[in-house]
Amino acid sequence: MNTTLEAAISRIAALPDDEQERFANWLVAELDDENRWQSRFSDTVPIIQQMADDALAEDERGETEPMFETDS
């Protein structure tokens, strides 16, 4: 455990029990939510990477147009 996390846990431990419980429930919910997002979108990374590669290749071939006009 790193020193920042140790300091945070020390501060949380100093809170009243009901606040510790509320904080712990919030933290667990946040971690669970992050895990759900990671599992939901992990399969899309290769697809998004391929789309980005395709777009860059099209631009290199001169097959794209600017989205906005520039004042140059």
VEXPA-713021 format. One record per residue (C-alpha): residue number from 1; residue in three letters; x, y negated, z negated. Coordinates in steps of 0.5 Angstrom, whole numbers, plus 500, padded with zeros to 3 digits. Example, Ala and Ser with C-alpha at 12.3 -4.5 7.8 and 13.67 -1.06 7.14 Angstrom:
<atom><torlum>1</torlum><gudren>Ala</gudren><u>525</u><v>509</v><w>484</w></atom>
<atom><torlum>2</torlum><gudren>Ser</gudren><u>527</u><v>502</v><w>486</w></atom>
// end
This chain:
<atom><torlum>1</torlum><gudren>Met</gudren><u>500</u><v>500</v><w>500</w></atom>
<atom><torlum>2</torlum><gudren>Asn</gudren><u>503</u><v>493</v><w>502</w></atom>
<atom><torlum>3</torlum><gudren>Thr</gudren><u>503</u><v>487</v><w>497</w></atom>
<atom><torlum>4</torlum><gudren>Thr</gudren><u>498</u><v>483</v><w>500</w></atom>
<atom><torlum>5</torlum><gudren>Leu</gudren><u>493</u><v>489</v><w>499</w></atom>
<atom><torlum>6</torlum><gudren>Glu</gudren><u>495</u><v>490</v><w>492</w></atom>
<atom><torlum>7</torlum><gudren>Ala</gudren><u>494</u><v>483</v><w>490</w></atom>
<atom><torlum>8</torlum><gudren>Ala</gudren><u>487</u><v>483</v><w>493</w></atom>
<atom><torlum>9</torlum><gudren>Ile</gudren><u>485</u><v>490</v><w>490</w></atom>
<atom><torlum>10</torlum><gudren>Ser</gudren><u>488</u><v>487</v><w>483</w></atom>
<atom><torlum>11</torlum><gudren>Arg</gudren><u>484</u><v>481</v><w>484</w></atom>
<atom><torlum>12</torlum><gudren>Ile</gudren><u>478</u><v>485</v><w>486</w></atom>
<atom><torlum>13</torlum><gudren>Ala</gudren><u>479</u><v>489</v><w>479</w></atom>
<atom><torlum>14</torlum><gudren>Ala</gudren><u>478</u><v>483</v><w>475</w></atom>
<atom><torlum>15</torlum><gudren>Leu</gudren><u>471</u><v>482</v><w>478</w></atom>
<atom><torlum>16</torlum><gudren>Pro</gudren><u>465</u><v>484</v><w>474</w></atom>
<atom><torlum>17</torlum><gudren>Asp</gudren><u>463</u><v>491</v><w>475</w></atom>
<atom><torlum>18</torlum><gudren>Asp</gudren><u>457</u><v>489</v><w>479</w></atom>
<atom><torlum>19</torlum><gudren>Glu</gudren><u>461</u><v>484</v><w>484</w></atom>
<atom><torlum>20</torlum><gudren>Gln</gudren><u>466</u><v>490</v><w>484</w></atom>
<atom><torlum>21</torlum><gudren>Glu</gudren><u>461</u><v>495</v><w>487</w></atom>
<atom><torlum>22</torlum><gudren>Arg</gudren><u>458</u><v>489</v><w>492</w></atom>
<atom><torlum>23</torlum><gudren>Phe</gudren><u>465</u><v>488</v><w>494</w></atom>
<atom><torlum>24</torlum><gudren>Ala</gudren><u>466</u><v>495</v><w>495</w></atom>
<atom><torlum>25</torlum><gudren>Asn</gudren><u>460</u><v>497</v><w>499</w></atom>
<atom><torlum>26</torlum><gudren>Trp</gudren><u>461</u><v>491</v><w>503</w></atom>
<atom><torlum>27</torlum><gudren>Leu</gudren><u>468</u><v>493</v><w>505</w></atom>
<atom><torlum>28</torlum><gudren>Val</gudren><u>466</u><v>501</v><w>506</w></atom>
<atom><torlum>29</torlum><gudren>Ala</gudren><u>460</u><v>498</v><w>511</w></atom>
<atom><torlum>30</torlum><gudren>Glu</gudren><u>465</u><v>494</v><w>515</w></atom>
<atom><torlum>31</torlum><gudren>Leu</gudren><u>470</u><v>500</v><w>515</w></atom>
<atom><torlum>32</torlum><gudren>Asp</gudren><u>465</u><v>504</v><w>518</w></atom>
<atom><torlum>33</torlum><gudren>Asp</gudren><u>462</u><v>499</v><w>523</w></atom>
<atom><torlum>34</torlum><gudren>Glu</gudren><u>469</u><v>498</v><w>526</w></atom>
<atom><torlum>35</torlum><gudren>Asn</gudren><u>470</u><v>506</v><w>526</w></atom>
<atom><torlum>36</torlum><gudren>Arg</gudren><u>463</u><v>506</v><w>530</w></atom>
<atom><torlum>37</torlum><gudren>Trp</gudren><u>466</u><v>501</v><w>535</w></atom>
<atom><torlum>38</torlum><gudren>Gln</gudren><u>472</u><v>504</v><w>536</w></atom>
<atom><torlum>39</torlum><gudren>Ser</gudren><u>469</u><v>511</v><w>538</w></atom>
<atom><torlum>40</torlum><gudren>Arg</gudren><u>464</u><v>507</v><w>542</w></atom>
<atom><torlum>41</torlum><gudren>Phe</gudren><u>468</u><v>504</v><w>546</w></atom>
<atom><torlum>42</torlum><gudren>Ser</gudren><u>475</u><v>508</v><w>546</w></atom>
<atom><torlum>43</torlum><gudren>Asp</gudren><u>473</u><v>512</v><w>553</w></atom>
<atom><torlum>44</torlum><gudren>Thr</gudren><u>472</u><v>505</v><w>556</w></atom>
<atom><torlum>45</torlum><gudren>Val</gudren><u>479</u><v>503</v><w>556</w></atom>
<atom><torlum>46</torlum><gudren>Pro</gudren><u>481</u><v>507</v><w>562</w></atom>
<atom><torlum>47</torlum><gudren>Ile</gudren><u>475</u><v>504</v><w>566</w></atom>
<atom><torlum>48</torlum><gudren>Ile</gudren><u>476</u><v>497</v><w>564</w></atom>
<atom><torlum>49</torlum><gudren>Gln</gudren><u>484</u><v>497</v><w>566</w></atom>
<atom><torlum>50</torlum><gudren>Gln</gudren><u>482</u><v>500</v><w>573</w></atom>
<atom><torlum>51</torlum><gudren>Met</gudren><u>478</u><v>495</v><w>574</w></atom>
<atom><torlum>52</torlum><gudren>Ala</gudren><u>483</u><v>489</v><w>572</w></atom>
<atom><torlum>53</torlum><gudren>Asp</gudren><u>488</u><v>493</v><w>576</w></atom>
<atom><torlum>54</torlum><gudren>Asp</gudren><u>483</u><v>493</v><w>582</w></atom>
<atom><torlum>55</torlum><gudren>Ala</gudren><u>482</u><v>485</v><w>581</w></atom>
<atom><torlum>56</torlum><gudren>Leu</gudren><u>489</u><v>484</v><w>581</w></atom>
<atom><torlum>57</torlum><gudren>Ala</gudren><u>490</u><v>488</v><w>587</w></atom>
<atom><torlum>58</torlum><gudren>Glu</gudren><u>485</u><v>484</v><w>591</w></atom>
<atom><torlum>59</torlum><gudren>Asp</gudren><u>487</u><v>477</v><w>589</w></atom>
<atom><torlum>60</torlum><gudren>Glu</gudren><u>494</u><v>479</v><w>591</w></atom>
<atom><torlum>61</torlum><gudren>Arg</gudren><u>492</u><v>481</v><w>598</w></atom>
<atom><torlum>62</torlum><gudren>Gly</gudren><u>488</u><v>474</v><w>598</w></atom>
<atom><torlum>63</torlum><gudren>Glu</gudren><u>481</u><v>477</v><w>598</w></atom>
<atom><torlum>64</torlum><gudren>Thr</gudren><u>479</u><v>473</v><w>592</w></atom>
<atom><torlum>65</torlum><gudren>Glu</gudren><u>476</u><v>466</v><w>592</w></atom>
<atom><torlum>66</torlum><gudren>Pro</gudren><u>477</u><v>461</v><w>586</w></atom>
<atom><torlum>67</torlum><gudren>Met</gudren><u>471</u><v>460</v><w>581</w></atom>
<atom><torlum>68</torlum><gudren>Phe</gudren><u>472</u><v>453</v><w>580</w></atom>
<atom><torlum>69</torlum><gudren>Glu</gudren><u>474</u><v>447</v><w>584</w></atom>
<atom><torlum>70</torlum><gudren>Thr</gudren><u>481</u><v>444</v><w>581</w></atom>
<atom><torlum>71</torlum><gudren>Asp</gudren><u>482</u><v>437</v><w>582</w></atom>
<atom><torlum>72</torlum><gudren>Ser</gudren><u>489</u><v>438</v><w>585</w></atom>
// end
